[in-house]
Each structure stands twice: as C-alpha cells, then as structure tokens.
Amino acid sequence: MNQAAPELESLKLEVKGLYKTFDRLVVLENINLYLQANEFVCIVGASGCGKSTLLSIIAGLTTPTSGQVLMDGEPVLGPGCDRGTIFQNYSLFPWLTVSDNIGFGLSLKGMSKPQQREIINYYLEVVGLTKFSHAYPKQLSGGMKQRVAIARALANEPEVLLMDEPFGALDAQTKEQMQQFTLQLWEKTQTTILMITHDLEEGIFLSQRIYIMSANPGQIKEEQAISLPPSRTLDTKLTPEFIEIKRHLIHTLRT
C-alpha cells in the first residue's frame, strides 16, 4: 500500500518526479520516494530495474534527466559528505591497513591525528575489528572487508548512508551474519539508511519500509511499511508475520 509522504520538516531525503533516460531508453520513470531521519528503507527489485542507477543519482554521481533529489529540502547537485556510499565490491585501498582505510576521509578533512585516532578506535570497536586494526584487506574475509567499508563510511558522519547490494558477493551464511550486524549497527547509531537489494527476504528483514521496483522502465510499484519489531533476529524470518509480508510482496513482484 502506498503511503503519503510525511510533513516536509520530518524528511531527510526526498526523490521527486525523477526520470533517467540513456539515448532513447527510459531507465527510470517518475520515481517518488522519501526517507525520514533515522529510518532504514530498502528498495527491492530484479536485476536491470534501475536500482543502482537510482542510488547513483541520489549519491550525486549521476545526473537525472528530470526531477530532483532533495536533502533536508535542498537540491542534490553532486556528491557530498552528507551522503556516504557503500558498494558490493568493498572499494578498500589494498595498500592501507584497516585503521588507515577507516580514517582515510578524516585525514582528507585535515583532522588532527588524536581526533582521527579517537574516531577510528570507536568505529573499530563498533564493527568488531579492533584486533585487526593493523591488518590489510587481503588478510580479511569478505564479511570483514564489508565491515571496514561500513566503518569508513560512518566515520565521516554522513547524514544518510547509501548501500548498493552490499552483501551480494558474500556466501549465504556470511550474508545472514552481515544482515544481523547491520541491523544491530543501525539500532546503535540510528543512521538514516537507504539500501538497494534484489533479495526480497533481506529487504524485509532489514527495513522499516520497503519500496518494490518494476522494470522496463524502472518504476516504484509499491511502498510497504514493515510491521515487524525493530529488534529482529534471524528467527524473525520464520515467523508467520514475516512469511505473510514476504508472500504479499512476492505476489506484487510477479503481477
């Protein structure tokens, strides 16, 4: 069921009437969505529906053909430190240690070494990698690398964290562990998060609201509030409430 956007002052991010075409191909058509502060929202859709293009536009890396993206009511005209982005391929610097990867953006800001160290140590603890502070990316598992990428994004204190299929390259068990970790991290930090995924079950488990996208062209087919307790465990996926939400959204994707 689609819901009306809340009052303007409670919005953190809004996408209004957004279109994107490449040559004559319409990739995104009339996209409208919003995030409130401290909210976790997922966009779910099959490969090729334009999810990554949409996230790239919100990040300011791609220009829309028409429509606009607003952060706190102001138009997004390009990349900015108010938005942090995490990709599927980690994007870590292989020549830097875990600590130096996390602190990379802090050093660019000209922050003092003691300030950097305080923030780095905090996020090392938050993501459970204090013992690996001097390790290099090649020495880490896929899940650990993604934790470093998340810590690096959060260390720069973005107002919105954008996640592009962040667990798509992980095996099933590690993927579930990272889902649980991300939910716990969101509960702790209350960072506003927008995540795209092709995994419907993942989207339901993580989000407070979910947008379903259809393809050719990419459109928002449905918006659904997820009526599950904020604190969830992997057993939540086995509850009748979860299964009923999943059944409804599978039907939405198929019709």
Helices and strands as residue ranges (DSSP letters): G 8-10, E 11-22, E 25-36, E 40-44, H 51-59, E 66-71, E 74-75, E 83-86, H 98-102, H 104-108, H 113-126, G 130-132, G 137-139, H 142-155, E 160-164, H 172-189, E 192-197, H 200-206, E 209-214, E 219-225, G 234-238, H 240-254
